[in-house]
């Protein structure tokens, strides 16, 4: 048997072993997925700490006081920013309008 034949035989054996290992791995993954098939009750998450909370929770924060306070601060900051985003351009347009009139 020549060296080329031995290398070819060994390569075929290694390829066969690799195919068998891949097949075993796929079968194991299928079994694992079947085991993980579970359902969680419908829920949403706290907007601050992402803890699961019931769907009907409004505002969407958990029972932790720190989360509630953080949400209130964020909400007031958001409202303030919204007012500024509309108010400042309105003032600028008013000033330009007054300049054009006079």
C-alpha distances in whole Angstrom, upper triangle without the diagonal:
4,7,8,6,7,10,11,11,13,15,16,16,19,20,21,22,25,26,27,29,30,32,33,35,36,37,39,41,42,43,45,47,48,49,51,53,57,60,62,66,67,68,69,68,71,71,71,69,67,68,68,71,73,73,77,77,79,79,75,75,75,77,77,80,78,76,79,81,78,78,82,81,79,81,84,82,80,84,85,83,83,87,86,84,87,90,89,88,91,93,92,93,96,97,96,98,101,100,100,103,105
4,5,5,6,9,10,11,12,14,16,17,18,20,21,23,24,26,27,29,30,32,33,35,36,38,39,41,43,44,45,47,49,50,51,53,57,60,62,66,67,68,68,68,70,70,70,68,66,67,67,71,72,72,76,77,79,78,74,74,74,77,76,79,77,75,78,80,77,77,81,80,77,79,82,80,79,82,84,81,82,85,85,82,85,88,87,86,89,91,90,90,94,94,93,96,99,98,98,101,103
4,5,5,6,9,10,11,12,14,15,16,18,20,21,22,24,26,27,28,30,32,33,35,36,37,39,41,42,43,45,47,48,49,51,55,58,60,63,65,65,65,65,67,67,67,65,63,64,64,68,70,70,74,74,76,75,72,71,71,74,73,76,74,72,75,77,74,74,77,77,74,76,79,77,76,79,81,78,79,82,81,79,82,85,84,83,86,88,87,87,91,91,90,93,95,95,95,98,100
4,5,5,6,9,10,10,12,14,15,16,18,20,21,22,24,26,27,29,30,31,33,35,36,37,39,41,42,43,45,47,48,50,53,56,58,62,63,64,64,63,66,66,66,64,62,63,63,67,68,68,72,72,74,74,70,70,70,73,72,75,73,71,74,75,72,72,76,75,72,75,78,75,74,77,79,76,77,80,79,77,80,83,82,81,84,86,84,85,89,89,88,90,93,92,92,96,98
4,5,5,6,9,10,11,12,14,15,16,18,20,21,23,24,26,27,29,30,32,33,35,36,38,39,41,42,44,45,47,48,52,55,57,61,62,63,64,63,66,66,66,64,62,63,63,66,68,68,72,72,74,74,70,70,70,72,72,75,73,71,74,76,73,73,76,76,73,75,78,76,75,78,80,77,77,81,81,78,81,84,83,82,85,87,86,87,90,91,89,92,95,94,94,97,99
4,5,5,6,8,10,10,12,14,15,16,18,20,21,22,24,26,27,28,30,32,33,35,36,38,39,41,42,44,45,47,50,53,56,60,61,62,62,62,64,64,64,62,60,61,61,65,66,66,70,70,73,72,68,68,68,71,70,73,71,69,72,74,71,71,75,74,72,74,77,75,73,77,78,76,76,80,80,77,80,83,82,81,85,87,85,86,90,90,89,91,94,94,94,97,99
4,6,5,6,9,10,10,12,14,15,16,18,20,21,22,24,26,27,28,30,31,33,35,36,37,39,41,42,43,45,49,51,54,57,58,59,59,59,61,62,62,59,57,58,58,62,64,64,68,68,70,69,66,66,65,68,67,70,68,66,70,71,68,68,72,71,68,71,74,72,70,74,75,72,73,77,76,74,77,80,79,78,81,83,82,82,86,86,85,88,91,90,90,93,95
4,6,5,6,9,10,10,12,14,15,16,18,20,21,23,24,26,27,29,30,32,33,35,36,37,39,41,42,44,47,50,53,56,57,58,59,58,61,61,61,59,57,58,58,61,63,63,67,67,69,69,65,65,65,68,67,70,68,66,69,71,68,68,72,71,68,70,73,71,70,73,75,72,73,76,76,73,76,79,78,77,80,83,81,82,85,86,85,87,90,89,89,93,95
4,5,5,6,9,10,11,12,14,15,17,18,20,21,23,24,26,27,29,30,32,33,35,36,38,39,41,43,46,49,52,55,57,58,58,58,61,61,61,59,57,58,57,61,62,62,66,67,69,69,65,65,64,67,67,70,68,66,69,71,68,68,72,72,69,71,74,72,71,74,76,73,74,77,77,75,77,80,80,79,82,84,83,83,87,88,87,89,92,91,91,94,97
4,5,5,6,9,10,11,12,14,15,16,18,20,21,22,24,26,27,29,30,32,33,35,36,38,39,41,44,47,50,54,55,56,56,56,58,59,59,56,54,55,55,59,60,60,64,64,67,66,63,63,62,65,64,67,65,63,67,68,65,65,69,69,66,68,71,70,68,72,73,71,71,75,75,72,75,78,77,77,80,82,81,82,85,86,85,87,90,89,90,93,95
4,5,5,6,9,10,10,12,14,15,16,18,20,21,22,24,26,27,29,30,31,33,35,36,37,39,43,46,48,52,53,54,54,53,56,56,57,54,52,53,53,57,58,58,62,62,64,64,60,60,60,63,62,65,63,61,64,66,63,63,67,66,64,66,69,67,65,69,70,68,68,72,72,69,72,75,74,74,77,79,77,78,82,82,81,84,87,86,86,89,91
4,5,5,6,9,10,11,12,14,15,16,18,20,21,23,24,26,27,29,30,32,33,35,36,38,41,44,47,51,52,53,53,53,56,57,57,55,52,53,53,56,58,58,61,62,64,64,60,60,60,63,63,66,64,62,65,67,64,63,67,67,64,66,69,68,66,69,71,68,69,73,72,70,73,76,75,74,77,80,78,79,82,83,82,84,87,87,87,90,92
4,5,5,6,9,10,11,12,14,15,17,18,20,21,23,24,26,27,29,30,32,33,35,37,40,43,46,50,51,52,53,53,55,56,56,54,51,52,52,55,57,57,61,61,63,63,60,60,59,62,61,65,63,61,64,66,63,63,67,67,64,66,69,68,66,69,71,69,69,73,73,71,73,76,76,75,78,80,79,80,83,84,83,85,88,88,88,91,93
4,5,5,6,9,10,10,12,14,15,16,18,20,21,22,24,26,27,29,30,32,33,35,38,41,44,47,49,50,50,50,52,53,53,51,48,49,49,53,54,54,58,58,61,60,57,57,56,59,58,62,60,58,61,63,60,60,64,63,61,63,66,64,63,66,68,65,66,70,69,67,70,73,72,72,75,77,76,77,80,81,80,82,85,85,85,88,90
4,5,5,6,9,10,11,12,14,15,17,18,20,21,23,25,26,27,29,30,32,33,37,40,42,46,47,48,48,48,51,52,52,50,47,48,48,51,53,53,56,57,59,59,55,55,55,58,58,61,59,57,60,62,59,58,62,62,59,61,64,63,61,64,66,64,64,68,68,65,68,71,71,70,73,75,74,75,78,79,78,80,83,83,83,86,88
4,5,5,6,9,10,11,12,14,15,17,18,20,21,23,24,26,27,29,30,32,36,39,41,45,46,48,48,49,51,52,53,50,48,48,48,51,52,52,56,57,59,59,55,56,55,58,58,61,60,57,60,62,60,59,63,63,60,62,65,64,62,66,68,65,65,69,69,67,70,73,72,72,75,77,76,76,80,81,80,82,85,85,85,88,90
4,5,5,6,9,10,11,12,14,15,16,18,20,21,22,24,26,27,29,31,34,37,40,43,45,46,47,47,50,50,51,48,46,46,46,49,51,51,55,55,58,58,54,54,53,56,55,59,57,55,58,60,58,57,61,61,59,61,64,62,61,64,66,64,64,68,68,66,69,72,71,71,74,76,75,76,79,80,80,82,84,84,85,87,90
4,5,5,6,9,10,10,12,14,15,16,18,20,21,22,24,26,27,29,32,35,38,41,43,44,44,44,47,47,48,45,43,43,43,47,48,48,52,53,55,55,51,51,50,53,53,56,55,52,55,57,55,54,58,58,55,57,61,59,58,61,63,60,61,65,65,62,65,68,68,67,70,72,71,72,76,77,76,78,81,81,81,84,86
4,5,5,6,9,10,11,12,14,15,17,19,20,21,23,25,26,27,31,34,37,40,41,43,43,44,46,47,48,46,43,43,43,46,47,47,51,52,54,54,50,51,50,53,53,56,55,53,55,58,55,54,58,58,56,57,61,59,58,61,63,60,61,64,65,62,65,68,68,67,70,72,71,72,75,76,76,77,80,81,81,83,86
4,5,5,6,9,10,11,12,14,15,17,18,20,21,23,24,26,30,33,36,39,41,42,43,43,46,47,48,45,43,43,42,46,47,47,51,51,54,54,50,51,50,52,53,56,55,52,55,58,55,55,58,59,56,58,61,60,58,62,64,62,62,66,66,64,66,69,69,69,72,74,73,74,77,78,78,79,82,83,83,85,88
4,5,5,6,9,10,10,12,14,15,16,18,20,21,23,25,28,31,34,37,39,40,41,41,44,45,45,42,40,40,40,43,45,45,49,49,52,52,48,48,47,50,50,53,52,49,52,55,52,52,56,56,53,55,58,57,56,59,61,59,59,63,63,61,64,67,67,66,69,72,71,72,75,76,75,77,80,80,81,83,86
4,5,5,6,9,10,10,12,14,15,16,18,20,21,23,26,29,32,35,37,38,39,39,42,42,43,41,38,38,38,41,42,43,46,47,49,49,46,46,45,48,48,51,50,48,51,53,50,50,53,54,51,53,56,55,53,56,58,56,57,60,60,58,61,64,64,63,66,69,68,68,72,73,72,74,77,77,77,80,82
4,5,5,6,9,10,11,13,14,15,17,19,20,22,25,28,31,35,36,38,39,39,42,43,44,42,39,39,38,41,42,42,46,47,49,50,46,46,46,48,49,52,51,49,51,54,51,51,54,55,52,54,57,56,54,58,60,58,58,62,62,60,62,65,65,65,68,70,69,70,73,74,74,76,79,79,79,82,84
4,6,5,6,9,10,11,12,14,15,17,18,20,24,27,30,34,35,37,38,38,41,43,43,40,38,38,37,40,41,42,45,46,49,49,45,45,44,47,47,51,50,47,50,53,50,50,54,54,52,53,57,56,54,57,60,58,58,62,62,60,63,66,66,66,68,71,70,71,74,75,75,77,79,80,80,83,85
4,5,5,6,9,10,10,12,14,15,16,19,22,25,28,31,33,34,35,35,38,39,40,37,34,34,34,37,38,39,43,43,46,46,42,42,41,44,44,48,46,44,47,49,47,46,50,51,48,50,53,52,51,54,56,54,54,58,58,57,59,62,62,62,65,67,67,67,70,72,71,73,76,76,77,79,81
4,5,5,6,9,10,11,12,14,15,17,20,23,26,30,31,33,34,34,37,38,39,37,34,34,33,36,37,37,41,42,44,45,41,41,41,43,44,47,46,44,46,49,46,46,49,50,47,49,52,51,50,53,55,53,53,57,57,55,58,61,61,61,63,66,65,66,69,70,70,71,74,75,75,77,80
4,5,5,6,9,10,11,13,14,16,19,23,26,29,31,33,34,35,38,39,40,38,35,35,33,36,37,37,41,42,45,45,42,42,41,44,44,48,47,44,47,50,48,47,51,51,49,50,54,53,51,54,57,55,55,59,59,57,60,63,63,63,65,68,68,68,71,73,72,74,77,77,78,80,82
4,5,5,6,9,10,11,12,15,18,21,24,28,30,31,32,33,36,37,38,35,32,32,31,34,35,36,40,40,43,43,40,40,39,41,42,45,44,42,45,47,45,45,48,49,47,48,52,51,50,53,55,53,54,57,58,56,59,62,62,62,64,67,67,67,70,72,72,73,76,77,77,79,82
4,5,5,6,9,10,11,13,16,19,22,25,27,28,29,30,33,34,35,32,30,29,28,32,33,33,37,37,40,40,37,37,36,39,39,43,42,39,42,44,42,42,45,46,44,45,49,48,46,49,52,50,50,54,54,53,55,58,58,58,61,63,63,64,67,68,68,69,72,73,73,76,78
4,5,5,6,9,10,11,15,18,21,24,26,28,29,30,33,35,36,34,31,30,29,32,32,32,36,37,40,40,37,37,36,39,40,44,43,40,43,45,43,42,46,47,45,46,49,49,47,50,53,51,51,54,55,53,56,59,59,59,61,64,64,64,67,69,69,70,73,74,74,76,79
4,5,5,6,9,10,14,17,20,24,26,28,30,30,34,35,36,34,31,30,28,31,32,32,36,37,40,41,37,37,36,39,39,43,43,40,43,45,44,43,46,48,45,47,50,50,48,51,54,52,52,56,57,55,57,60,61,61,63,66,66,66,69,71,71,72,75,76,76,78,81
4,5,5,6,9,12,15,18,22,24,25,27,27,30,32,33,30,27,27,25,28,29,30,34,34,37,38,34,34,33,35,36,40,39,37,39,42,40,40,43,44,42,43,47,47,45,48,50,49,49,53,54,52,54,58,58,58,60,63,63,64,66,68,68,69,72,73,74,76,78
4,5,5,6,10,13,16,19,21,23,24,25,28,30,31,29,26,25,24,27,27,27,31,32,35,36,32,32,31,34,35,39,38,35,38,41,39,38,41,43,40,41,45,45,43,46,48,47,47,50,51,50,52,55,56,56,58,60,60,61,64,65,65,67,69,70,71,73,75
4,5,5,9,12,16,19,21,23,25,27,30,32,33,31,28,27,25,27,27,28,31,33,36,37,33,34,32,35,36,40,40,37,39,42,41,39,43,44,42,43,47,47,45,48,50,49,49,52,54,52,54,57,58,58,60,63,63,63,66,68,68,69,72,73,73,75,78
4,6,8,12,14,18,21,22,25,26,29,31,32,29,26,25,23,26,26,27,31,32,35,36,32,32,31,33,34,38,38,35,38,41,39,38,42,43,41,42,46,46,44,47,50,49,49,52,54,52,54,57,58,58,60,63,63,64,66,68,68,70,72,73,74,76,78
4,6,9,12,15,18,19,21,22,25,27,28,26,23,22,20,23,23,24,28,28,31,32,29,29,27,30,31,35,34,32,34,37,36,35,38,40,38,39,42,42,41,43,46,45,45,49,50,48,50,53,54,55,56,59,59,60,63,64,65,66,68,70,70,72,74
4,7,10,14,16,18,20,22,25,27,29,27,23,22,20,22,22,22,26,27,30,31,28,29,28,30,31,35,35,32,34,38,36,35,38,40,38,38,42,42,40,43,46,45,45,48,49,48,50,53,54,54,56,59,59,59,62,64,64,65,68,69,69,71,74
4,7,10,13,15,18,19,23,25,27,24,21,19,17,19,19,19,23,24,27,29,25,26,24,27,28,32,32,30,31,35,34,32,36,37,36,36,40,40,39,41,44,43,43,46,48,47,48,51,53,53,54,57,58,58,60,63,63,64,66,68,68,70,73
4,7,9,12,14,16,20,23,24,22,19,17,14,16,15,16,19,21,24,25,22,23,22,24,26,30,30,27,29,32,31,30,33,35,33,33,37,38,36,38,41,40,40,43,45,44,45,48,50,50,52,54,55,55,58,60,60,61,64,65,66,67,70
4,6,8,11,13,16,19,21,19,16,14,11,12,12,13,16,17,21,22,19,19,18,20,22,26,27,24,25,29,28,26,29,32,30,30,34,34,33,35,38,38,37,40,42,41,43,46,47,48,49,52,53,53,55,57,58,59,61,63,63,65,67
4,6,10,12,16,19,21,19,16,14,10,10,9,10,13,14,18,20,17,18,17,19,21,25,26,23,24,27,27,25,28,30,29,29,32,33,32,33,37,37,36,39,41,40,42,44,46,47,48,50,52,52,54,56,57,58,60,62,62,64,66
4,7,10,14,16,19,18,15,13,10,9,8,7,10,12,15,17,14,16,15,18,21,24,25,21,22,26,25,23,25,28,26,26,29,31,29,30,34,33,33,36,38,37,38,41,43,43,44,47,48,48,50,53,53,54,56,58,59,60,63
4,7,10,13,15,14,11,10,6,6,5,5,9,9,12,14,11,12,12,15,17,20,21,18,18,22,21,19,22,24,23,22,26,27,25,27,30,30,30,33,35,34,36,38,40,41,42,44,46,46,48,50,51,52,54,56,56,58,60
4,7,9,12,12,8,8,6,5,6,5,9,8,11,11,8,10,10,14,16,18,18,15,16,19,18,16,19,21,19,19,23,24,22,24,27,27,26,29,31,31,32,35,36,37,38,41,42,43,44,47,48,48,51,52,53,54,57
4,6,8,8,5,5,4,5,8,9,11,10,11,11,7,7,8,12,13,16,15,12,13,16,15,13,17,18,17,17,21,21,20,22,25,25,25,28,30,29,31,34,35,36,37,40,41,42,44,45,47,48,50,51,52,54,56
4,5,6,4,5,6,6,9,10,12,9,10,9,5,4,5,9,10,12,12,8,10,13,11,10,13,15,14,14,18,19,18,20,23,23,23,26,28,28,30,32,33,34,36,38,39,40,42,44,45,46,48,50,51,52,54
4,6,6,8,10,10,13,13,14,11,11,9,6,6,8,12,12,13,12,8,10,12,10,8,11,13,10,11,15,15,14,17,19,19,20,23,24,24,26,28,30,31,32,34,35,37,38,40,41,42,44,46,47,49,51
4,6,8,11,12,15,16,17,14,13,11,9,7,8,11,10,11,9,6,8,10,7,7,11,11,10,12,15,15,15,18,19,19,21,23,24,25,27,29,30,32,33,35,36,38,39,41,42,43,45,47,48,50,51
4,6,9,11,14,16,17,15,15,13,11,8,8,11,9,12,10,7,10,12,10,10,14,15,13,16,19,18,18,21,23,23,24,27,28,28,31,33,34,35,37,38,39,41,43,44,46,47,49,50,52,53,55
4,6,9,12,13,16,13,14,13,10,8,9,12,12,14,13,10,13,15,13,12,16,17,15,17,20,20,20,22,25,24,25,28,29,29,31,34,35,36,38,39,40,42,44,45,46,48,50,51,52,54,56
4,6,10,12,14,12,14,14,10,8,7,10,10,13,13,10,13,16,14,14,17,19,18,19,22,23,22,25,27,27,28,31,32,32,34,36,38,39,41,42,44,45,47,48,50,51,53,54,55,57,59
4,7,9,12,10,13,13,10,9,8,11,12,16,16,13,15,18,17,16,19,21,20,21,24,25,24,26,29,29,29,32,34,34,35,38,39,40,42,44,45,46,48,50,51,52,54,56,57,58,60
4,7,8,7,10,11,8,7,6,9,11,14,15,12,13,17,17,15,18,20,19,19,23,24,23,25,28,28,28,31,33,33,34,37,38,40,41,43,44,45,47,49,50,51,53,55,56,57,59
4,6,6,9,11,9,10,9,11,14,17,18,15,15,19,19,17,20,23,21,21,24,26,25,26,29,30,29,32,34,34,35,38,40,41,41,44,45,46,47,50,51,52,54,56,56,57,60
4,6,8,10,8,11,11,14,17,19,20,17,17,20,20,17,20,23,21,20,24,25,24,25,28,29,28,30,33,32,33,36,38,39,39,42,43,44,45,48,49,49,51,53,54,55,58
4,6,9,8,11,12,13,17,18,20,17,16,20,20,17,19,22,21,19,23,25,23,24,27,28,27,29,32,32,32,35,37,38,38,41,43,43,44,47,48,48,50,53,53,54,57
4,6,6,7,8,10,13,15,16,13,12,16,16,14,15,19,18,17,20,22,21,22,25,26,25,27,30,30,31,33,36,37,37,39,41,42,43,45,47,47,49,51,52,53,55
3,5,7,10,11,14,14,16,13,11,14,15,12,13,16,16,14,17,19,18,18,22,23,22,24,27,27,28,30,32,33,34,36,38,39,39,42,44,44,46,48,49,50,52
4,6,9,11,12,13,14,11,9,12,12,9,10,13,13,11,14,16,15,16,19,20,20,22,24,25,26,28,30,31,32,34,36,37,38,40,42,42,44,46,47,48,50
4,7,10,12,13,13,10,9,12,12,9,11,14,13,12,16,17,16,17,21,21,21,23,26,26,27,29,31,32,33,35,37,38,39,41,43,43,45,47,48,49,52
4,7,8,9,10,6,6,10,10,8,10,13,12,12,16,17,17,18,21,22,22,25,27,27,29,30,32,34,35,36,38,39,41,43,44,45,47,49,50,51,53
4,6,8,9,7,7,11,11,10,13,15,15,16,19,20,20,22,24,25,26,28,30,30,32,34,36,37,38,40,42,43,44,46,48,49,50,52,54,55,57
4,6,9,8,8,11,12,12,14,16,17,17,20,22,22,23,26,27,28,30,32,33,34,36,37,39,40,42,44,45,46,48,50,51,52,54,55,56,58
4,5,5,7,9,10,11,13,15,16,17,19,20,21,23,25,26,27,29,31,32,34,35,37,39,40,41,43,44,45,47,49,50,51,53,55,56,57
4,5,5,6,9,10,11,12,14,15,17,18,20,21,23,24,26,27,29,30,32,33,35,37,38,39,41,43,43,45,47,48,49,51,53,54,55
4,5,5,6,9,10,11,12,14,16,17,18,20,21,23,24,26,27,28,31,31,33,35,36,37,39,41,42,43,45,47,48,49,51,52,54
4,5,5,6,9,10,11,12,14,15,16,18,20,21,22,24,26,27,29,30,31,34,35,36,38,39,41,42,44,45,46,48,50,51,53
4,5,5,6,9,10,11,12,14,15,17,18,20,21,23,24,26,27,28,30,32,33,34,36,38,39,41,43,44,45,47,48,49,51
4,5,5,6,9,10,11,12,14,15,17,18,20,21,23,24,26,27,28,31,32,33,35,37,37,39,41,42,43,45,47,48,49
4,5,5,6,9,10,11,12,14,15,17,18,20,21,22,25,26,27,29,30,31,33,35,36,37,39,41,42,43,45,47,48
4,5,5,6,9,10,10,12,14,15,16,18,20,21,23,24,26,28,29,30,32,33,35,36,38,39,40,42,44,45,47
4,5,5,6,9,10,11,12,14,15,17,18,20,22,22,24,27,27,28,30,32,33,34,37,38,39,41,42,43,45
4,5,5,6,9,10,11,12,14,16,17,18,20,21,22,25,26,27,28,31,31,33,35,36,37,39,41,42,43
4,6,5,6,9,10,10,12,14,15,16,19,20,21,23,24,26,27,29,30,32,33,35,36,38,39,41,42
4,5,5,6,9,10,11,12,14,15,17,18,20,22,23,24,26,28,29,30,32,33,35,37,38,39,41
4,5,5,6,9,10,11,12,14,16,16,18,21,21,22,24,26,27,28,30,31,32,34,36,37,39
4,5,5,6,9,10,11,12,15,15,16,19,20,21,22,25,25,27,29,30,31,33,35,36,37
4,5,5,6,9,10,10,13,14,16,17,19,20,22,23,24,26,28,29,30,32,34,35,37
4,5,5,6,9,10,11,12,14,16,17,18,20,22,23,24,26,27,28,30,32,33,35
4,5,5,6,9,10,10,12,15,15,16,18,20,21,22,24,25,26,28,30,31,33
4,5,5,6,9,10,11,13,14,15,17,19,20,21,23,24,26,27,29,30,32
4,5,5,7,9,10,12,13,15,16,17,19,21,22,23,25,26,28,29,31
4,5,5,6,8,10,11,12,14,16,16,18,20,21,22,24,26,27,28
4,5,5,6,8,10,10,12,14,15,16,18,20,21,22,24,25,27
4,6,6,7,9,11,12,13,15,16,17,19,21,22,23,25,27
4,6,6,6,9,10,11,12,15,16,17,18,20,21,23,25
4,6,5,6,9,10,10,12,14,15,16,18,20,21,23
4,5,5,6,9,10,11,12,14,15,17,19,20,21
4,5,5,6,8,10,11,12,14,15,16,18,20
4,5,5,6,9,10,10,12,14,15,16,18
4,5,5,6,9,10,10,12,14,15,17
4,5,5,6,9,10,11,12,14,16
4,5,5,6,9,10,11,12,14
4,5,5,6,9,10,10,12
4,5,5,6,9,10,11
4,5,5,6,9,10
4,5,5,6,9
4,5,5,6
4,6,5
4,6
4
